[in-house]
């Protein structure tokens, strides 16, 4: 209860300090309309910043009921595809077997059973874990690996492990790794153009795809996430933010967005590097779109949120999500219900 009250207080402060909010009477009127039209408490009216002056189409934004209708639809989502998408180990095996560009899998663990080169060993404690990873670095010649929980989302259970700081990082993350199931992947070498914006994290593009009723593949929208302040993950929970992408031009568009619970900040340039977002051209964007459509043919769930990194030689698939939140892309797009495909999507979600 105390945590919820603190979170509510933080969001209220974001709203009160927002100089870009509409007049009080207009906010009250729109809140009531949103409540009536969406048939639910207008939580998202505030959570999606629909009270801001530049938002004139507030009714085009998805309600929580509309989001649930899409994400829980058995017509749009199928268990056999979700089982691949939600299990990062299965996803890695499957995509590598089909020669799709993903970060190469080095090893993985199921609890204290660690697998490397088709061999398994039991790692009992942090000391054993240090020995296993030290040997891994020495055999592979790698100086860093990316550890990810097989099932978690949103940056939970994701760690950068380096040979240089191995002992310190094992002390910090070892208990989690030993108690969970994780994959160890090669670290993506990010394109130098993206590094100009922020080099400490792999800054991923989220693409939403949809297979229509005639079996045609569409890219609904895209936005790009960035880390900040030295963090190696581009997730919003660590202070990161995201910027809309113009999918016709392959460029960043406008100012950044950030969820209200993390501050709701809007920026025209990256706070660490000063690089302006608007019209920044993304390398290999056309190739990214082609790759995404190819990926859908291998995992034909009808709506998927894909995370793509821009590597030195082209796009790399980080993961796919059948249960992706539509809160963030709804904000990035500027109201998903105005999208020409969404009338069909809502019908197909029944």
NORBEL-V580330 format. One record per residue. RES is the residue in one small letter. PSI is psi in whole degrees, -180 to 180 (* if undefined). Layout:
# NORBEL-V580330
<<RES & PSI> <RES & PSI>>
This chain:
# NORBEL-V580330
<<x & -43> <x & -41> <x & -42> <x & -40> <x & -39> <x & -40> <x & -42> <x & -42> <x & -42> <x & -43> <x & -37> <x & -40> <x & -38> <x & -44> <x & -47> <x & -33> <x & -8> <x & 110> <x & -10> <x & 12> <x & 154> <x & 174> <x & 154> <x & -43> <x & -39> <x & -40> <x & -44> <x & -46> <x & -46> <x & -34> <x & -43> <x & -45> <x & -46> <x & -41> <x & -46> <x & -47> <x & -44> <x & -14> <x & 41> <x & 161> <x & 131> <x & 52> <x & -43> <x & -19> <x & -39> <x & -41> <x & -27> <x & 13> <x & 33> <x & -9> <x & -6> <x & 151> <x & -32> <x & -5> <x & 107> <x & -17> <x & 48> <x & -24> <x & -10> <x & -4> <x & 144> <x & 140> <x & 171> <x & -34> <x & -40> <x & -38> <x & -46> <x & -37> <x & -38> <x & -50> <x & -25> <x & 1> <x & 126> <x & -13> <x & -29> <x & -22> <x & 144> <x & 140> <x & -42> <x & -28> <x & -38> <x & -35> <x & -27> <x & -45> <x & -39> <x & -19> <x & 106> <x & -28> <x & -48> <x & -41> <x & -45> <x & -48> <x & -47> <x & -47> <x & -38> <x & -38> <x & -22> <x & 16> <x & 35> <x & 143> <x & 104> <x & 161> <x & 125> <x & 134> <x & 127> <x & -50> <x & 176> <x & 164> <x & 145> <x & 94> <x & -129> <x & 10> <x & 116> <x & 134> <x & 129> <x & 124> <x & 47> <x & 12> <x & 152> <x & 140> <x & 152> <x & 124> <x & 111> <x & -33> <x & -176> <x & -33> <x & -46> <x & -37> <x & -42> <x & -46> <x & -42> <x & -49> <x & -34> <x & -42> <x & -37> <x & -46> <x & -44> <x & -39> <x & -38> <x & -21> <x & 5> <x & 152> <x & -7> <x & 149> <x & 159> <x & 120> <x & 130> <x & 137> <x & 141> <x & -30> <x & -18> <x & 164> <x & 172> <x & 26> <x & -6> <x & 134> <x & 26> <x & 124> <x & 141> <x & 119> <x & 126> <x & 149> <x & -36> <x & -38> <x & 31> <x & -47> <x & -45> <x & -44> <x & -33> <x & -42> <x & -35> <x & -41> <x & -8> <x & -42> <x & -42> <x & -47> <x & -44> <x & -25> <x & -3> <x & 180> <x & 125> <x & 157> <x & 151> <x & 117> <x & 159> <x & 146> <x & 131> <x & 131> <x & 107> <x & 147> <x & 140> <x & -29> <x & -41> <x & -35> <x & -26> <x & -33> <x & -52> <x & 121> <x & -13> <x & -18> <x & 159> <x & 111> <x & 107> <x & 150> <x & 128> <x & 117> <x & 133> <x & 127> <x & 154> <x & 133> <x & 117> <x & 180> <x & -15> <x & 13> <x & 24> <x & 143> <x & 130> <x & 142> <x & 113> <x & -44> <x & 173> <x & 147> <x & 160> <x & 135> <x & 144> <x & 142> <x & 178> <x & 163> <x & 25> <x & -7> <x & 143> <x & 2> <x & 139> <x & 17> <x & 145> <x & -27> <x & -16> <x & 23> <x & 1> <x & 175> <x & 177> <x & 155> <x & 134> <x & 150> <x & 133> <x & 106> <x & -16> <x & -38> <x & -22> <x & 36> <x & 157> <x & 153> <x & 123> <x & -152> <x & 169> <x & 165> <x & 154> <x & 138> <x & 148> <x & -38> <x & -14> <x & 8> <x & -22> <x & 24> <x & 144> <x & 129> <x & 144> <x & -14> <x & 160> <x & 130> <x & -22> <x & -33> <x & -17> <x & 8> <x & 126> <x & 135> <x & -48> <x & 127> <x & 10> <x & 124> <x & 128> <x & 122> <x & 149> <x & 31> <x & -43> <x & -42> <x & -33> <x & -43> <x & -41> <x & -41> <x & -42> <x & -46> <x & -35> <x & -40> <x & -37> <x & -33> <x & -26> <x & -30> <x & 86> <x & 45> <x & 145> <x & -27> <x & 123> <x & 142> <x & 115> <x & 137> <x & 121> <x & 132> <x & 152> <x & 104> <x & 179> <x & -28> <x & 12> <x & -178> <x & 150> <x & 132> <x & 120> <x & -49> <x & 169> <x & 150> <x & 118> <x & -23> <x & 34> <x & 144> <x & 135> <x & 5> <x & -52> <x & -51> <x & -29> <x & -44> <x & -46> <x & -38> <x & -29> <x & 34> <x & 95> <x & -25> <x & -13> <x & -6> <x & 136> <x & -20> <x & -12> <x & -23> <x & -42> <x & -43> <x & -45> <x & -35> <x & -43> <x & -22> <x & -10> <x & *>>
